């Protein structure tokens, strides 16, 4: 009976895998694992067209943007399309009250006007190679963790040395160390801002609409990759020229209809699809609620001041967006995990796993207590995880002052070592960086935040040994703690006498650091950082090492016990493909969402003067006159659409491609009801949100008057009924003019 039950469970996995569109798949394995299903759903190109080692393919147009987002090459001159929120920090860095590119948008009307961004990178994967056997050579599953790591580090060095091409390389673990892949990439270091719509388009709906459908956000920005004269990566320089890619995406203006095949190609950040049921329960009941509560308080403080002051809104726009993004996601995650009964689903799968294991003598010997042992480790780790989260939420992400003072650690170390020469250099560098910190900093606002955050942090510090300074603060009354924070901000020369502080760092760094070390603020920074780095982190890492070893064994066991189930590795910021279909969904009883939104919906949400729902007069005029150019769908202007592609953070900016591999949209979000997909994908409610490429080009061309950028692109304006592209309908790329029409 047990064998029959296990067989039925395995067959169920197979049946589900042929219907569900879950998964973030390695592109070089698409031909083996997914091509038939993708073709049945509407894919019209080959796996080789999607990923090829020996020939150019779509992969060569997919870019890891800034290490955290995705972008895509859309012209033969290195033009790069990504999300507005991915370029937000760079747009902000070029903004001021006089040139407010966040509010007004930015459009380079010639190559000379494109803005440099030192430190911004754009990486393109050249190839991926399985090196699992080489990585595991000389290791055993029962080997001491430190010894195993040392052997694998040596193996990794040998593997990279054996691949002698000029590309940058890294080896990434998949399936918790059951597989290893060598990834070679080309990293470009000169990436310039070309265009960005005003935030009233690129961030329309702001925090109210974030993670929400229906969505009406033109979430895009445009950059350009520059290279040396040899078309290779080069440091930022006026001598560089636009990069000539081996592949760039064609753009299809036919749009995506309901039930059309869609494919998202990008660099998803992190998922955890194979956690045991009790860890999912801790996420629902402990981890997410604790972090949400802290950000509730912090966001309320920031929001109040930002609504009162335009200067503060500019200063804190990027920070507020970062804080609220995860906050809202966690809230949706908890809701989704509860409503899809994620814990019960995991428990059912675990019961089937254990049933299968117990029915097989060899499995019973190898895996008999595996799941029980793994769940016990997660339970014992929980307190240190909560303590770690509270430090990050309060002192690192929450308090700007603390995060700033953590940056003086190297200076205080040099002072203690009496290394005057290196201290002088480090202090001068710190002084030079201060203007950037002060530009987007409000000490009064930060003090209010600290009044709220410090008690939360102190209450969370439990792991011994607790630093003496923190122990003293933990004993203070609420009133005394408020006075402490007030005095701490008042007495800090870094904040109150900014020019004098910069001068002291340059002219007498020993005096500056000696003075800083005596302040309550620096003592708190030193104590909190030391406790985190020397106590909390090592103990967390000890638990992680134990858990990773068993989690890897568990995932390996799942693959062995259920060999017919197609399993994809968790996202880890490596190149992936996900695929699905354009489709609406029903998030609640009596509620049904369509798959597309239009400009009429943008206008319907318009609230004059509101920082989330205001609109430029130019856009309203275009709507009234229905002046949509070639980007319209009949008499309507498409804005966004949704599909069932499995995405997560890092997929921001990923191209949404049709069955021919042509660009039809730009991924930028997920629906709030489906944010739990990082742990439990549910096809009935998980939808990714994309801005329609027609809206992007409409804004670039008709709104901004930067049509020369559209002229650079390869545009497909129609598709024959046979599915063959009408060659006469292509708009060929044109030379970039020295100047372009003014907006």
VOGU-3710 file (C-alpha; in Angstrom, 3 decimals, decimal comma):
1> xxxxxxxxxx> 0,000/0,000/0,000  2,859/2,371/0,821  4,523/1,721/-2,525  1,269/2,443/-4,348  0,771/5,675/-2,419  4,324/6,835/-3,186  3,875/5,981/-6,858  0,640/7,948/-7,012  2,373/10,893/-5,346  5,188/10,773/-7,898
11> xxxxxxxxxx> 2,696/10,589/-10,757  0,821/13,518/-9,257  4,032/15,531/-9,340  4,435/14,714/-13,039  0,849/15,699/-13,839  1,167/18,973/-11,980  4,478/19,817/-13,638  2,957/19,554/-17,111  0,220/22,028/-16,187  1,792/24,486/-13,773
21> xxxxxxxxxx> 4,039/27,272/-15,010  6,001/27,491/-11,797  9,758/27,702/-11,930  12,850/29,783/-12,604  14,759/27,585/-15,007  18,415/27,563/-16,003  18,448/28,735/-19,636  21,102/26,299/-20,796  18,847/23,396/-19,710  15,656/24,693/-21,357
31> xxxxxxxxxx> 16,120/22,363/-24,312  16,173/19,305/-22,047  13,535/20,231/-19,477  11,098/22,804/-20,816  11,169/23,258/-24,591  8,289/20,889/-25,393  5,993/22,453/-22,804  6,970/25,967/-23,853  6,303/25,127/-27,502  2,896/23,712/-26,624
41> xxxxxxxxxx> 2,115/26,968/-24,827  3,123/29,176/-27,760  6,927/29,410/-28,016  7,893/29,700/-31,708  11,679/29,762/-31,478  14,168/27,078/-30,498  15,983/26,544/-27,211  19,169/27,419/-29,116  17,673/30,817/-29,981  17,102/31,431/-26,277
51> xxxxxxxxxx> 20,498/30,255/-25,057  23,518/29,346/-27,132  27,169/29,025/-26,212  28,577/29,029/-29,727  26,248/31,525/-31,410  24,594/34,771/-30,440  21,229/34,271/-28,749  18,730/36,142/-26,656  20,903/35,603/-23,569  23,441/38,030/-25,038
61> xxxxxxxxxx> 20,868/40,824/-24,815  20,053/40,192/-21,134  21,986/42,338/-18,666  22,533/42,185/-14,914  22,037/45,852/-14,075  23,889/47,203/-11,053  24,059/43,722/-9,561  20,453/43,881/-8,352  18,133/44,342/-11,330  17,831/43,137/-14,895
71> xxxxxxxxxx> 18,020/45,183/-18,085  17,998/44,391/-21,805  19,848/45,697/-24,832  17,423/47,228/-27,317  19,650/48,728/-29,988  22,895/48,109/-31,829  24,387/51,063/-29,949  24,219/49,703/-26,440  20,861/51,210/-25,493  19,671/49,625/-22,280
81> xxxxxxxxxx> 16,116/49,415/-20,943  15,368/48,770/-17,277  12,882/49,869/-14,625  12,542/53,404/-13,317  12,932/52,056/-9,806  16,152/50,270/-10,804  17,618/53,519/-12,074  16,031/55,543/-9,284  19,157/55,951/-7,175  21,158/57,209/-10,135
91> xxxxxxxxxx> 18,374/59,544/-11,245  18,245/60,897/-7,693  22,025/61,331/-7,555  21,839/63,695/-10,535  18,838/65,574/-9,092  18,660/68,773/-7,097  16,041/71,427/-6,399  17,296/73,270/-9,480  17,426/70,174/-11,708  14,817/67,858/-10,257
101> xxxxxxxxxx> 15,021/64,884/-12,615  12,902/62,809/-10,256  10,036/65,256/-10,552  10,512/66,497/-14,111  12,181/63,550/-15,809  15,404/63,560/-17,793  16,054/63,102/-21,497  19,463/63,318/-23,119  18,833/64,827/-26,516  22,350/64,038/-27,719
111> xxxxxxxxxx> 25,123/61,660/-26,709  26,948/64,537/-24,996  24,040/64,969/-22,595  24,054/61,361/-21,364  25,045/61,287/-17,706  27,917/59,196/-16,355  27,393/56,947/-13,321  30,706/55,842/-11,784  30,255/52,573/-9,949  27,264/51,403/-11,976
121> xxxxxxxxxx> 27,884/48,131/-13,817  26,158/46,108/-16,515  27,101/42,422/-16,819  26,357/39,998/-19,644  26,636/36,229/-19,215  28,853/34,643/-21,863  28,414/31,008/-20,844  27,386/28,660/-18,017  29,028/25,298/-17,370  28,177/22,530/-14,914
131> xxxxxxxxxx> 31,242/21,838/-12,742  29,581/19,806/-9,995  31,882/16,798/-10,248  35,023/18,928/-10,236  33,793/20,980/-7,265  32,951/17,911/-5,165  36,125/16,016/-6,018  37,861/14,870/-2,825  34,876/15,591/-0,558  32,449/13,346/1,307
141> xxxxxxxxxx> 29,012/14,089/2,759  30,210/13,298/6,283  33,322/15,470/6,078  33,891/18,284/8,569  32,364/21,487/7,173  35,592/23,504/7,389  37,638/20,769/5,720  35,031/20,323/2,996  34,965/24,067/2,328  38,756/24,244/2,094
151> xxxxxxxxxx> 38,828/21,454/-0,496  36,033/23,022/-2,502  37,689/26,461/-2,433  40,837/24,857/-3,845  38,788/23,027/-6,466  37,063/26,268/-7,450  40,400/28,021/-7,955  41,586/25,187/-10,198  38,380/25,220/-12,256  38,561/28,955/-12,846
161> xxxxxxxxxx> 42,264/28,749/-13,729  41,548/26,010/-16,260  39,084/28,260/-18,094  41,614/30,686/-19,518  39,419/33,083/-21,493  39,310/36,762/-20,574  35,857/36,755/-18,975  35,176/37,294/-15,284  34,093/34,076/-13,583  32,302/32,844/-10,512
171> xxxxxxxxxx> 31,044/29,469/-9,357  27,575/29,399/-7,852  25,925/26,683/-5,785  22,475/25,375/-6,753  20,062/23,073/-4,910  21,874/23,880/-1,647  25,193/22,532/-2,880  23,922/19,568/-4,885  24,996/21,290/-8,097  27,662/23,856/-9,034
181> xxxxxxxxxx> 27,810/25,991/-12,162  30,648/28,099/-13,517  29,379/31,426/-14,870  31,520/33,562/-17,160  30,490/37,160/-17,756  31,584/40,447/-19,225  31,129/43,377/-16,828  30,863/46,885/-18,287  31,774/49,789/-16,017  30,618/52,817/-18,019
191> xxxxxxxxxx> 26,813/52,953/-17,984  25,185/56,324/-18,649  21,712/57,667/-18,000  19,898/58,452/-21,242  16,279/58,995/-20,246  13,772/58,702/-17,445  10,146/59,814/-17,250  9,050/62,030/-14,367  8,149/60,132/-11,211  4,512/61,033/-11,886
201> xxxxxxxxxx> 4,789/58,470/-14,717  7,693/56,214/-13,725  6,509/55,900/-10,130  2,817/56,638/-10,672  0,798/55,347/-7,743  4,006/55,255/-5,676  3,481/53,372/-2,447  -0,314/53,100/-2,589  -0,180/51,097/-5,825  3,074/49,266/-5,101
211> xxxxxxxxxx> 2,533/45,474/-5,399  -1,090/46,177/-6,415  -3,136/45,331/-9,498  -4,598/47,048/-11,477  -1,417/49,034/-12,044  -0,815/52,116/-14,179  2,909/52,775/-13,759  5,334/53,581/-16,566  8,172/51,960/-14,637  11,099/52,336/-17,022
221> xxxxxxxxxx> 14,342/54,207/-17,508  16,909/54,121/-20,303  20,681/53,851/-20,023  23,479/53,157/-22,461  26,532/50,929/-22,131  29,822/52,497/-23,195  32,974/50,524/-23,981  36,540/51,143/-25,022  37,556/51,506/-28,656  37,948/47,709/-28,763
231> xxxxxxxxxx> 34,296/47,251/-27,668  35,511/45,768/-24,367  34,676/46,905/-20,814  36,512/50,062/-19,767  36,524/52,488/-16,867  34,357/55,600/-17,219  36,000/57,890/-19,757  35,137/60,544/-22,324  37,068/58,417/-24,810  34,615/55,531/-24,581
241> xxxxxxxxxx> 32,056/54,854/-27,294  28,614/53,218/-27,304  28,891/49,455/-26,962  28,029/47,324/-29,992  26,311/44,167/-28,677  26,305/40,825/-30,448  22,548/40,657/-29,875  19,780/43,114/-29,066  16,052/42,571/-28,772  13,520/43,354/-31,460
251> xxxxxxxxxx> 10,440/45,186/-30,227  6,968/44,041/-31,200  4,161/46,613/-31,176  1,365/44,068/-31,592  1,065/43,677/-27,836  0,055/40,671/-25,781  -3,484/39,334/-25,729  -5,153/37,164/-23,097  -3,714/33,624/-23,113  -0,658/34,663/-25,138
261> xxxxxxxxxx> 2,612/32,962/-24,227  5,063/35,122/-22,279  8,633/34,527/-21,207  10,630/36,518/-18,644  14,412/36,389/-18,923  16,456/37,826/-16,080  18,332/37,572/-12,803  15,856/36,706/-10,010  17,370/37,349/-6,580  16,301/34,899/-3,889
271> xxxxxxxxxx> 13,617/32,283/-3,424  13,236/29,506/-0,848  10,846/26,980/-2,324  12,111/23,934/-0,415  11,873/25,062/3,216  10,227/22,744/5,755  6,754/23,552/7,045  7,804/24,904/10,450  10,101/27,533/8,898  7,194/28,734/6,748
281> xxxxxxxxxx> 5,182/29,001/9,960  7,908/31,136/11,576  7,864/33,468/8,557  4,109/33,900/8,928  3,975/34,258/12,710  7,360/35,685/13,745  9,837/37,012/11,207  7,639/39,040/8,875  5,389/40,501/11,626  8,419/41,684/13,627
291> xxxxxxxxxx> 9,938/43,492/10,634  6,595/44,902/9,529  6,027/46,427/12,960  9,347/48,303/12,904  8,771/49,656/9,416  5,211/50,684/10,306  6,705/53,137/12,781  9,556/54,323/10,584  7,444/54,877/7,473  4,889/56,900/9,438
301> xxxxxxxxxx> 7,648/59,234/10,632  9,124/59,674/7,156  5,768/60,064/5,420  4,669/62,898/7,689  7,763/64,980/7,006  7,835/64,171/3,283  4,287/65,422/2,860  5,214/68,659/4,612  8,453/69,388/2,735  9,350/69,121/-0,945
311> xxxxxxxxxx> 13,066/69,184/-0,063  12,619/66,252/2,320  10,601/64,386/-0,297  13,501/64,659/-2,728  16,045/63,707/-0,065  14,126/60,691/1,173  12,350/59,502/-1,973  14,757/56,639/-2,647  15,073/55,586/0,985  11,317/55,631/1,552
321> xxxxxxxxxx> 10,797/53,538/-1,565  13,337/50,954/-0,399  11,817/50,694/3,082  8,191/50,541/1,951  8,883/48,084/-0,849  9,886/45,227/1,462  7,347/46,275/4,121  4,417/45,968/1,762  5,803/42,780/0,253  6,042/41,116/3,672
331> xxxxxxxxxx> 2,450/42,038/4,452  1,252/40,467/1,218  3,516/37,496/1,800  1,941/36,713/5,173  -1,532/37,090/3,726  -0,747/34,888/0,737  0,943/32,140/2,748  -2,041/31,971/5,061  -4,696/32,014/2,364  -2,983/29,386/0,184
341> xxxxxxxxxx> -2,505/27,171/3,250  1,209/26,985/2,566  2,045/25,297/5,862  -0,554/22,562/5,290  0,735/21,998/1,745  4,277/21,611/3,014  3,113/19,242/5,724  1,270/17,097/3,167  4,352/16,906/0,955  6,522/16,062/3,975
351> xxxxxxxxxx> 4,136/13,282/4,991  4,389/11,781/1,511  8,162/12,105/1,583  8,441/10,333/4,922  6,001/7,652/3,788  8,141/6,965/0,728  11,351/6,992/2,785  9,961/4,539/5,343  8,865/2,180/2,569  12,446/1,854/1,255
361> xxxxxxxxxx> 15,127/0,282/3,455  18,025/2,227/1,926  16,184/5,546/2,079  15,075/4,791/5,617  18,694/4,298/6,634  19,907/7,449/4,854  16,972/9,790/5,437  14,928/8,301/8,268  15,371/11,238/10,687  16,447/13,835/8,128
371> xxxxxxxxxx> 13,282/15,948/8,100  12,852/15,818/11,884  16,465/16,876/12,399  16,142/19,713/9,887  12,972/21,102/11,462  14,579/20,984/14,897  17,490/23,107/13,662  15,118/25,728/12,245  13,270/25,846/15,567  16,453/26,280/17,609
381> xxxxxxxxxx> 17,739/28,981/15,254  14,645/31,183/15,512  15,716/33,470/18,446  19,009/34,488/16,842  17,270/35,185/13,520  14,834/37,554/15,225  17,672/39,338/17,025  19,571/39,713/13,777  16,519/41,082/11,974  15,948/43,667/14,704
391> xxxxxxxxxx> 19,506/44,991/14,468  19,185/45,356/10,697  15,746/46,966/10,842  16,532/49,456/13,608  20,231/50,285/13,661  21,344/49,553/10,106  18,431/50,321/7,780  16,404/52,406/10,223  18,940/54,790/11,774  20,872/56,775/9,199
401> xxxxxxxxxx> 23,181/58,122/11,888  24,200/54,676/13,070  24,774/53,438/9,527  26,902/56,533/8,855  28,964/56,077/12,001  29,580/52,436/11,164  31,551/53,864/8,243  34,117/55,316/10,670  35,209/51,890/11,894  38,358/51,864/9,773
411> xxxxxxxxxx> 39,309/55,333/11,013  38,930/54,414/14,661  40,991/51,268/14,054  43,785/53,286/12,424  43,663/55,759/15,308  43,976/52,937/17,840  46,932/51,542/15,882  48,543/55,032/15,847  48,866/54,719/12,070  48,961/58,455/11,343
421> xxxxxxxxxx> 49,750/58,255/7,633  46,897/55,899/6,707  44,545/57,682/9,102  45,196/60,993/7,346  44,396/59,438/3,968  41,242/57,691/5,227  40,049/60,813/7,049  40,513/62,969/3,943  38,511/60,457/1,932  35,771/60,445/4,562
431> xxxxxxxxxx> 35,658/64,254/4,563  35,294/64,233/0,792  32,305/61,881/1,024  30,414/63,879/3,651  28,669/66,210/1,203  26,989/63,185/-0,365  25,736/62,076/3,041  24,516/65,515/4,107  22,791/66,108/0,758  20,115/63,511/1,517
441> xxxxxxxxxx> 20,057/63,678/5,310  17,701/65,346/7,783  19,070/65,038/11,347  15,795/66,167/12,938  13,929/63,431/11,090  16,573/60,867/11,950  16,395/61,816/15,633  12,641/61,195/15,654  13,231/57,827/14,072  15,891/56,971/16,643
451> xxxxxxxxxx> 13,539/57,809/19,525  11,284/55,028/18,225  13,869/52,523/17,014  16,383/52,472/19,854  14,033/50,935/22,470  13,061/48,235/19,966  16,702/47,416/19,324  17,631/47,328/23,009  14,740/44,992/23,813  15,942/42,588/21,106
461> xxxxxxxxxx> 19,529/42,306/22,369  19,616/39,036/24,298  22,560/36,998/23,095  25,481/37,016/25,508  27,869/38,674/25,924  25,976/41,975/25,807  28,333/45,009/25,571  28,499/47,095/28,731  27,280/50,254/26,992  24,187/48,493/25,635
471> xxxxxxxxxx> 23,527/46,818/28,982  23,524/50,264/30,592  21,008/51,594/28,051  18,761/48,552/28,509  18,294/49,542/32,146  17,161/53,096/31,349  13,559/54,228/31,662  11,724/55,335/28,536  12,022/58,972/29,590  15,758/58,726/30,247
481> xxxxxxxxxx> 16,268/56,964/26,934  14,518/59,798/25,097  16,803/62,299/26,825  19,795/60,171/25,865  18,836/60,263/22,172  18,227/64,021/22,250  21,590/64,680/23,890  23,323/62,260/21,519  22,216/64,233/18,451  22,888/67,648/20,032
491> xxxxxxxxxx> 26,434/66,790/21,052  27,595/65,330/17,767  29,912/67,597/15,810  29,432/65,382/12,744  25,860/66,722/12,573  25,848/70,110/14,268  29,098/71,664/12,999  29,435/70,062/9,631  32,001/72,340/7,961  34,161/72,424/11,095
501> xxxxxxxxxx> 33,996/68,637/11,229  35,142/68,296/7,622  37,975/70,728/8,285  39,074/68,826/11,390  39,103/65,522/9,510  41,374/67,052/6,881  43,680/69,049/9,135  43,781/67,124/12,420  42,324/63,634/11,983  43,733/62,371/15,311
511> xxxxxxxxxx> 41,853/65,085/17,184  38,692/64,417/15,161  38,628/60,680/15,836  39,583/61,117/19,482  36,662/63,520/19,870  34,283/61,237/17,974  35,153/58,151/20,027  34,096/59,908/23,230  30,587/60,691/22,008  27,598/58,620/23,082
521> xxxxxxxxxx> 26,658/58,179/19,429  29,974/56,579/18,511  29,981/54,437/21,638  26,521/53,160/20,720  27,620/52,576/17,131  30,724/50,706/18,263  28,863/48,594/20,821  25,956/47,697/18,523  28,186/46,894/15,560  30,607/44,863/17,666
531> xxxxxxxxxx> 27,786/42,835/19,174  26,303/42,193/15,748  29,595/41,262/14,066  31,308/39,400/16,900  28,324/37,770/18,620  25,105/37,680/16,587  26,585/37,036/13,147  28,954/34,210/14,140  26,206/32,408/16,040  23,818/32,936/13,138
541> xxxxxxxxxx> 26,447/31,582/10,748  26,958/28,525/12,941  23,254/27,752/12,640  23,306/28,489/8,912  26,160/26,030/8,352  24,281/23,290/10,182  21,018/24,067/8,404  22,573/24,385/4,945  24,173/20,962/5,282  20,883/19,288/6,220
551> xxxxxxxxxx> 18,821/21,437/3,823  21,111/20,349/1,000  20,750/16,731/2,016  16,966/17,158/2,192  16,705/18,715/-1,295  18,974/15,970/-2,627  16,701/13,405/-1,001  13,612/14,992/-2,582  15,227/14,707/-6,002  16,063/11,067/-5,342
561> xxxxxxxxxx> 12,747/10,038/-3,790  10,638/11,848/-6,415  12,779/11,500/-9,576  9,856/12,241/-11,908  9,325/15,702/-10,464  11,038/18,461/-12,434  12,750/20,578/-9,821  14,271/23,986/-10,444  16,952/25,501/-8,203  16,056/28,406/-5,944
571> xxxxxxxxxx> 16,816/31,824/-7,381  20,297/33,102/-6,507  20,788/36,112/-8,812  21,796/33,923/-11,738  20,325/33,993/-15,230  16,916/32,297/-15,402  13,891/31,792/-17,643  10,308/31,729/-16,426  7,292/31,309/-18,675  3,531/31,524/-18,479
581> xxxxxxxxxx> 0,540/33,144/-20,130  -1,193/36,502/-20,055  -4,148/36,045/-17,756  -6,216/37,855/-15,139  -7,065/36,369/-11,759  -9,629/36,352/-8,979  -8,012/37,483/-5,704  -11,175/37,240/-3,601  -14,756/36,117/-3,779  -16,654/38,308/-6,218
591> xxxxxxxxxx> -13,497/40,079/-7,456  -12,084/39,442/-10,916  -9,145/41,308/-12,438  -8,604/41,682/-16,176  -5,137/41,241/-17,644  -4,583/44,745/-19,090  -4,777/48,375/-18,034  -4,989/51,494/-20,190  -4,266/55,210/-20,071  -7,904/55,882/-19,231
601> xxxxxxxxxx> -7,199/54,161/-15,903  -4,218/56,442/-15,310  -6,440/59,472/-15,832  -9,147/58,014/-13,580  -6,667/57,897/-10,675  -5,407/61,440/-11,271  -5,362/63,680/-8,164  -3,917/67,147/-8,889  -1,022/68,014/-6,588  -0,881/64,586/-4,936
611> xxxxxxxxxx> 2,662/63,204/-4,768  1,467/59,726/-5,775  -1,272/60,461/-8,326  -0,438/63,805/-9,902  0,157/63,830/-13,651  2,077/66,019/-16,118  -0,129/68,326/-18,146  1,517/67,028/-21,325  0,258/63,475/-20,659  -3,272/64,697/-19,954
621> xxxxxxxxxx> -3,244/66,646/-23,218  -2,102/63,598/-25,183  -4,914/61,592/-23,625  -7,539/64,199/-24,432  -6,436/64,429/-28,047  -5,929/60,637/-28,291  -2,544/61,446/-29,825  -1,021/57,986/-29,320  0,804/57,604/-32,621  1,609/54,067/-33,744
631> xxxxxxxxxx> 1,552/52,799/-30,158  -2,226/52,660/-29,726  -4,425/49,602/-29,523  -7,400/50,815/-31,500  -8,422/54,019/-29,723  -6,816/52,990/-26,418  -3,308/53,406/-25,053  -2,111/50,201/-23,290  -0,174/50,739/-20,048  0,406/47,474/-18,142
641> xxxxxxxxxx> -0,448/43,782/-18,278  -0,045/40,686/-16,098  0,883/37,046/-16,677  1,654/33,900/-14,715  5,450/34,093/-14,996  7,234/33,087/-11,780  9,311/36,127/-10,791  10,876/37,716/-7,736  13,170/40,574/-6,733  15,979/40,910/-9,272
651> xxxxxxxxxx> 13,528/40,295/-12,110  12,819/44,021/-12,004  13,631/45,290/-15,471  13,510/41,830/-17,047  12,206/41,710/-20,602  8,784/40,181/-21,159  9,090/38,333/-24,467  6,501/36,851/-26,804  6,700/33,453/-28,491  9,147/34,806/-31,058
661> xxxxxxxxxx> 11,472/36,196/-28,405  10,469/39,795/-29,178  10,128/42,444/-26,490  6,511/43,185/-25,556  6,903/44,471/-22,006  9,112/45,210/-19,048  8,656/43,271/-15,810  8,553/45,456/-12,715  6,455/43,928/-9,947  4,238/41,132/-8,670
671> xxxxxxxxxx> 0,673/41,296/-7,483  0,333/41,694/-3,728  -1,770/38,544/-3,379  1,065/36,519/-4,922  4,169/37,812/-3,146  4,367/34,545/-1,224  5,632/32,950/-4,456  9,174/33,085/-3,038  8,068/30,216/-0,777  4,862/28,873/-2,308
681> xxxxxxxxxx> 3,971/29,546/-5,931  0,231/29,308/-6,629  -0,820/29,647/-10,260  -4,316/30,818/-9,310  -3,057/34,032/-7,707  0,615/34,583/-8,609  0,968/37,182/-11,347  3,901/39,279/-12,503  3,225/42,873/-13,562  4,729/44,352/-16,729
691> xxxxxxxxxx> 4,639/47,777/-18,312  3,557/47,422/-21,939  6,405/48,265/-24,333  3,956/50,382/-26,334  3,464/52,659/-23,326  7,237/52,910/-22,885  7,749/54,007/-26,483  4,712/56,293/-26,389  6,232/58,127/-23,408  9,667/58,299/-25,042
701> xxxxxxxxxx> 8,361/59,467/-28,405  5,091/61,365/-27,999  5,481/62,616/-24,416  9,217/63,347/-24,189  9,951/64,140/-27,824  12,918/61,738/-27,798  11,801/59,834/-30,867  15,391/59,516/-32,045  15,743/56,779/-29,406  12,871/54,849/-30,973
711> xxxxxxxxxx> 14,571/55,279/-34,354  17,552/53,396/-32,899  15,442/50,328/-32,195  14,295/47,465/-34,412  10,506/47,760/-34,350  8,082/45,124/-35,584  4,753/46,800/-36,291  2,748/43,798/-37,470  2,781/40,018/-37,518  1,458/37,933/-40,420
721> xxxxxxxxxx> -1,225/35,360/-39,705  1,315/32,673/-40,531  3,390/33,903/-37,629  6,145/35,094/-39,990  7,336/38,630/-39,378  6,510/40,997/-42,201  9,958/42,292/-43,161  8,495/45,450/-44,681  7,019/46,406/-41,322  10,379/46,694/-39,583
731> xxxxxxxxxx> 11,668/50,147/-38,737  15,397/50,086/-39,216  17,741/51,691/-36,706  18,994/55,153/-37,602  22,023/57,165/-36,621  21,745/59,128/-33,380  21,493/62,803/-34,298  23,865/65,328/-32,796  20,802/67,116/-31,471  17,176/66,078/-31,260
741> xxx> 13,926/68,012/-31,110  13,359/69,674/-27,775  10,532/68,411/-25,578
//
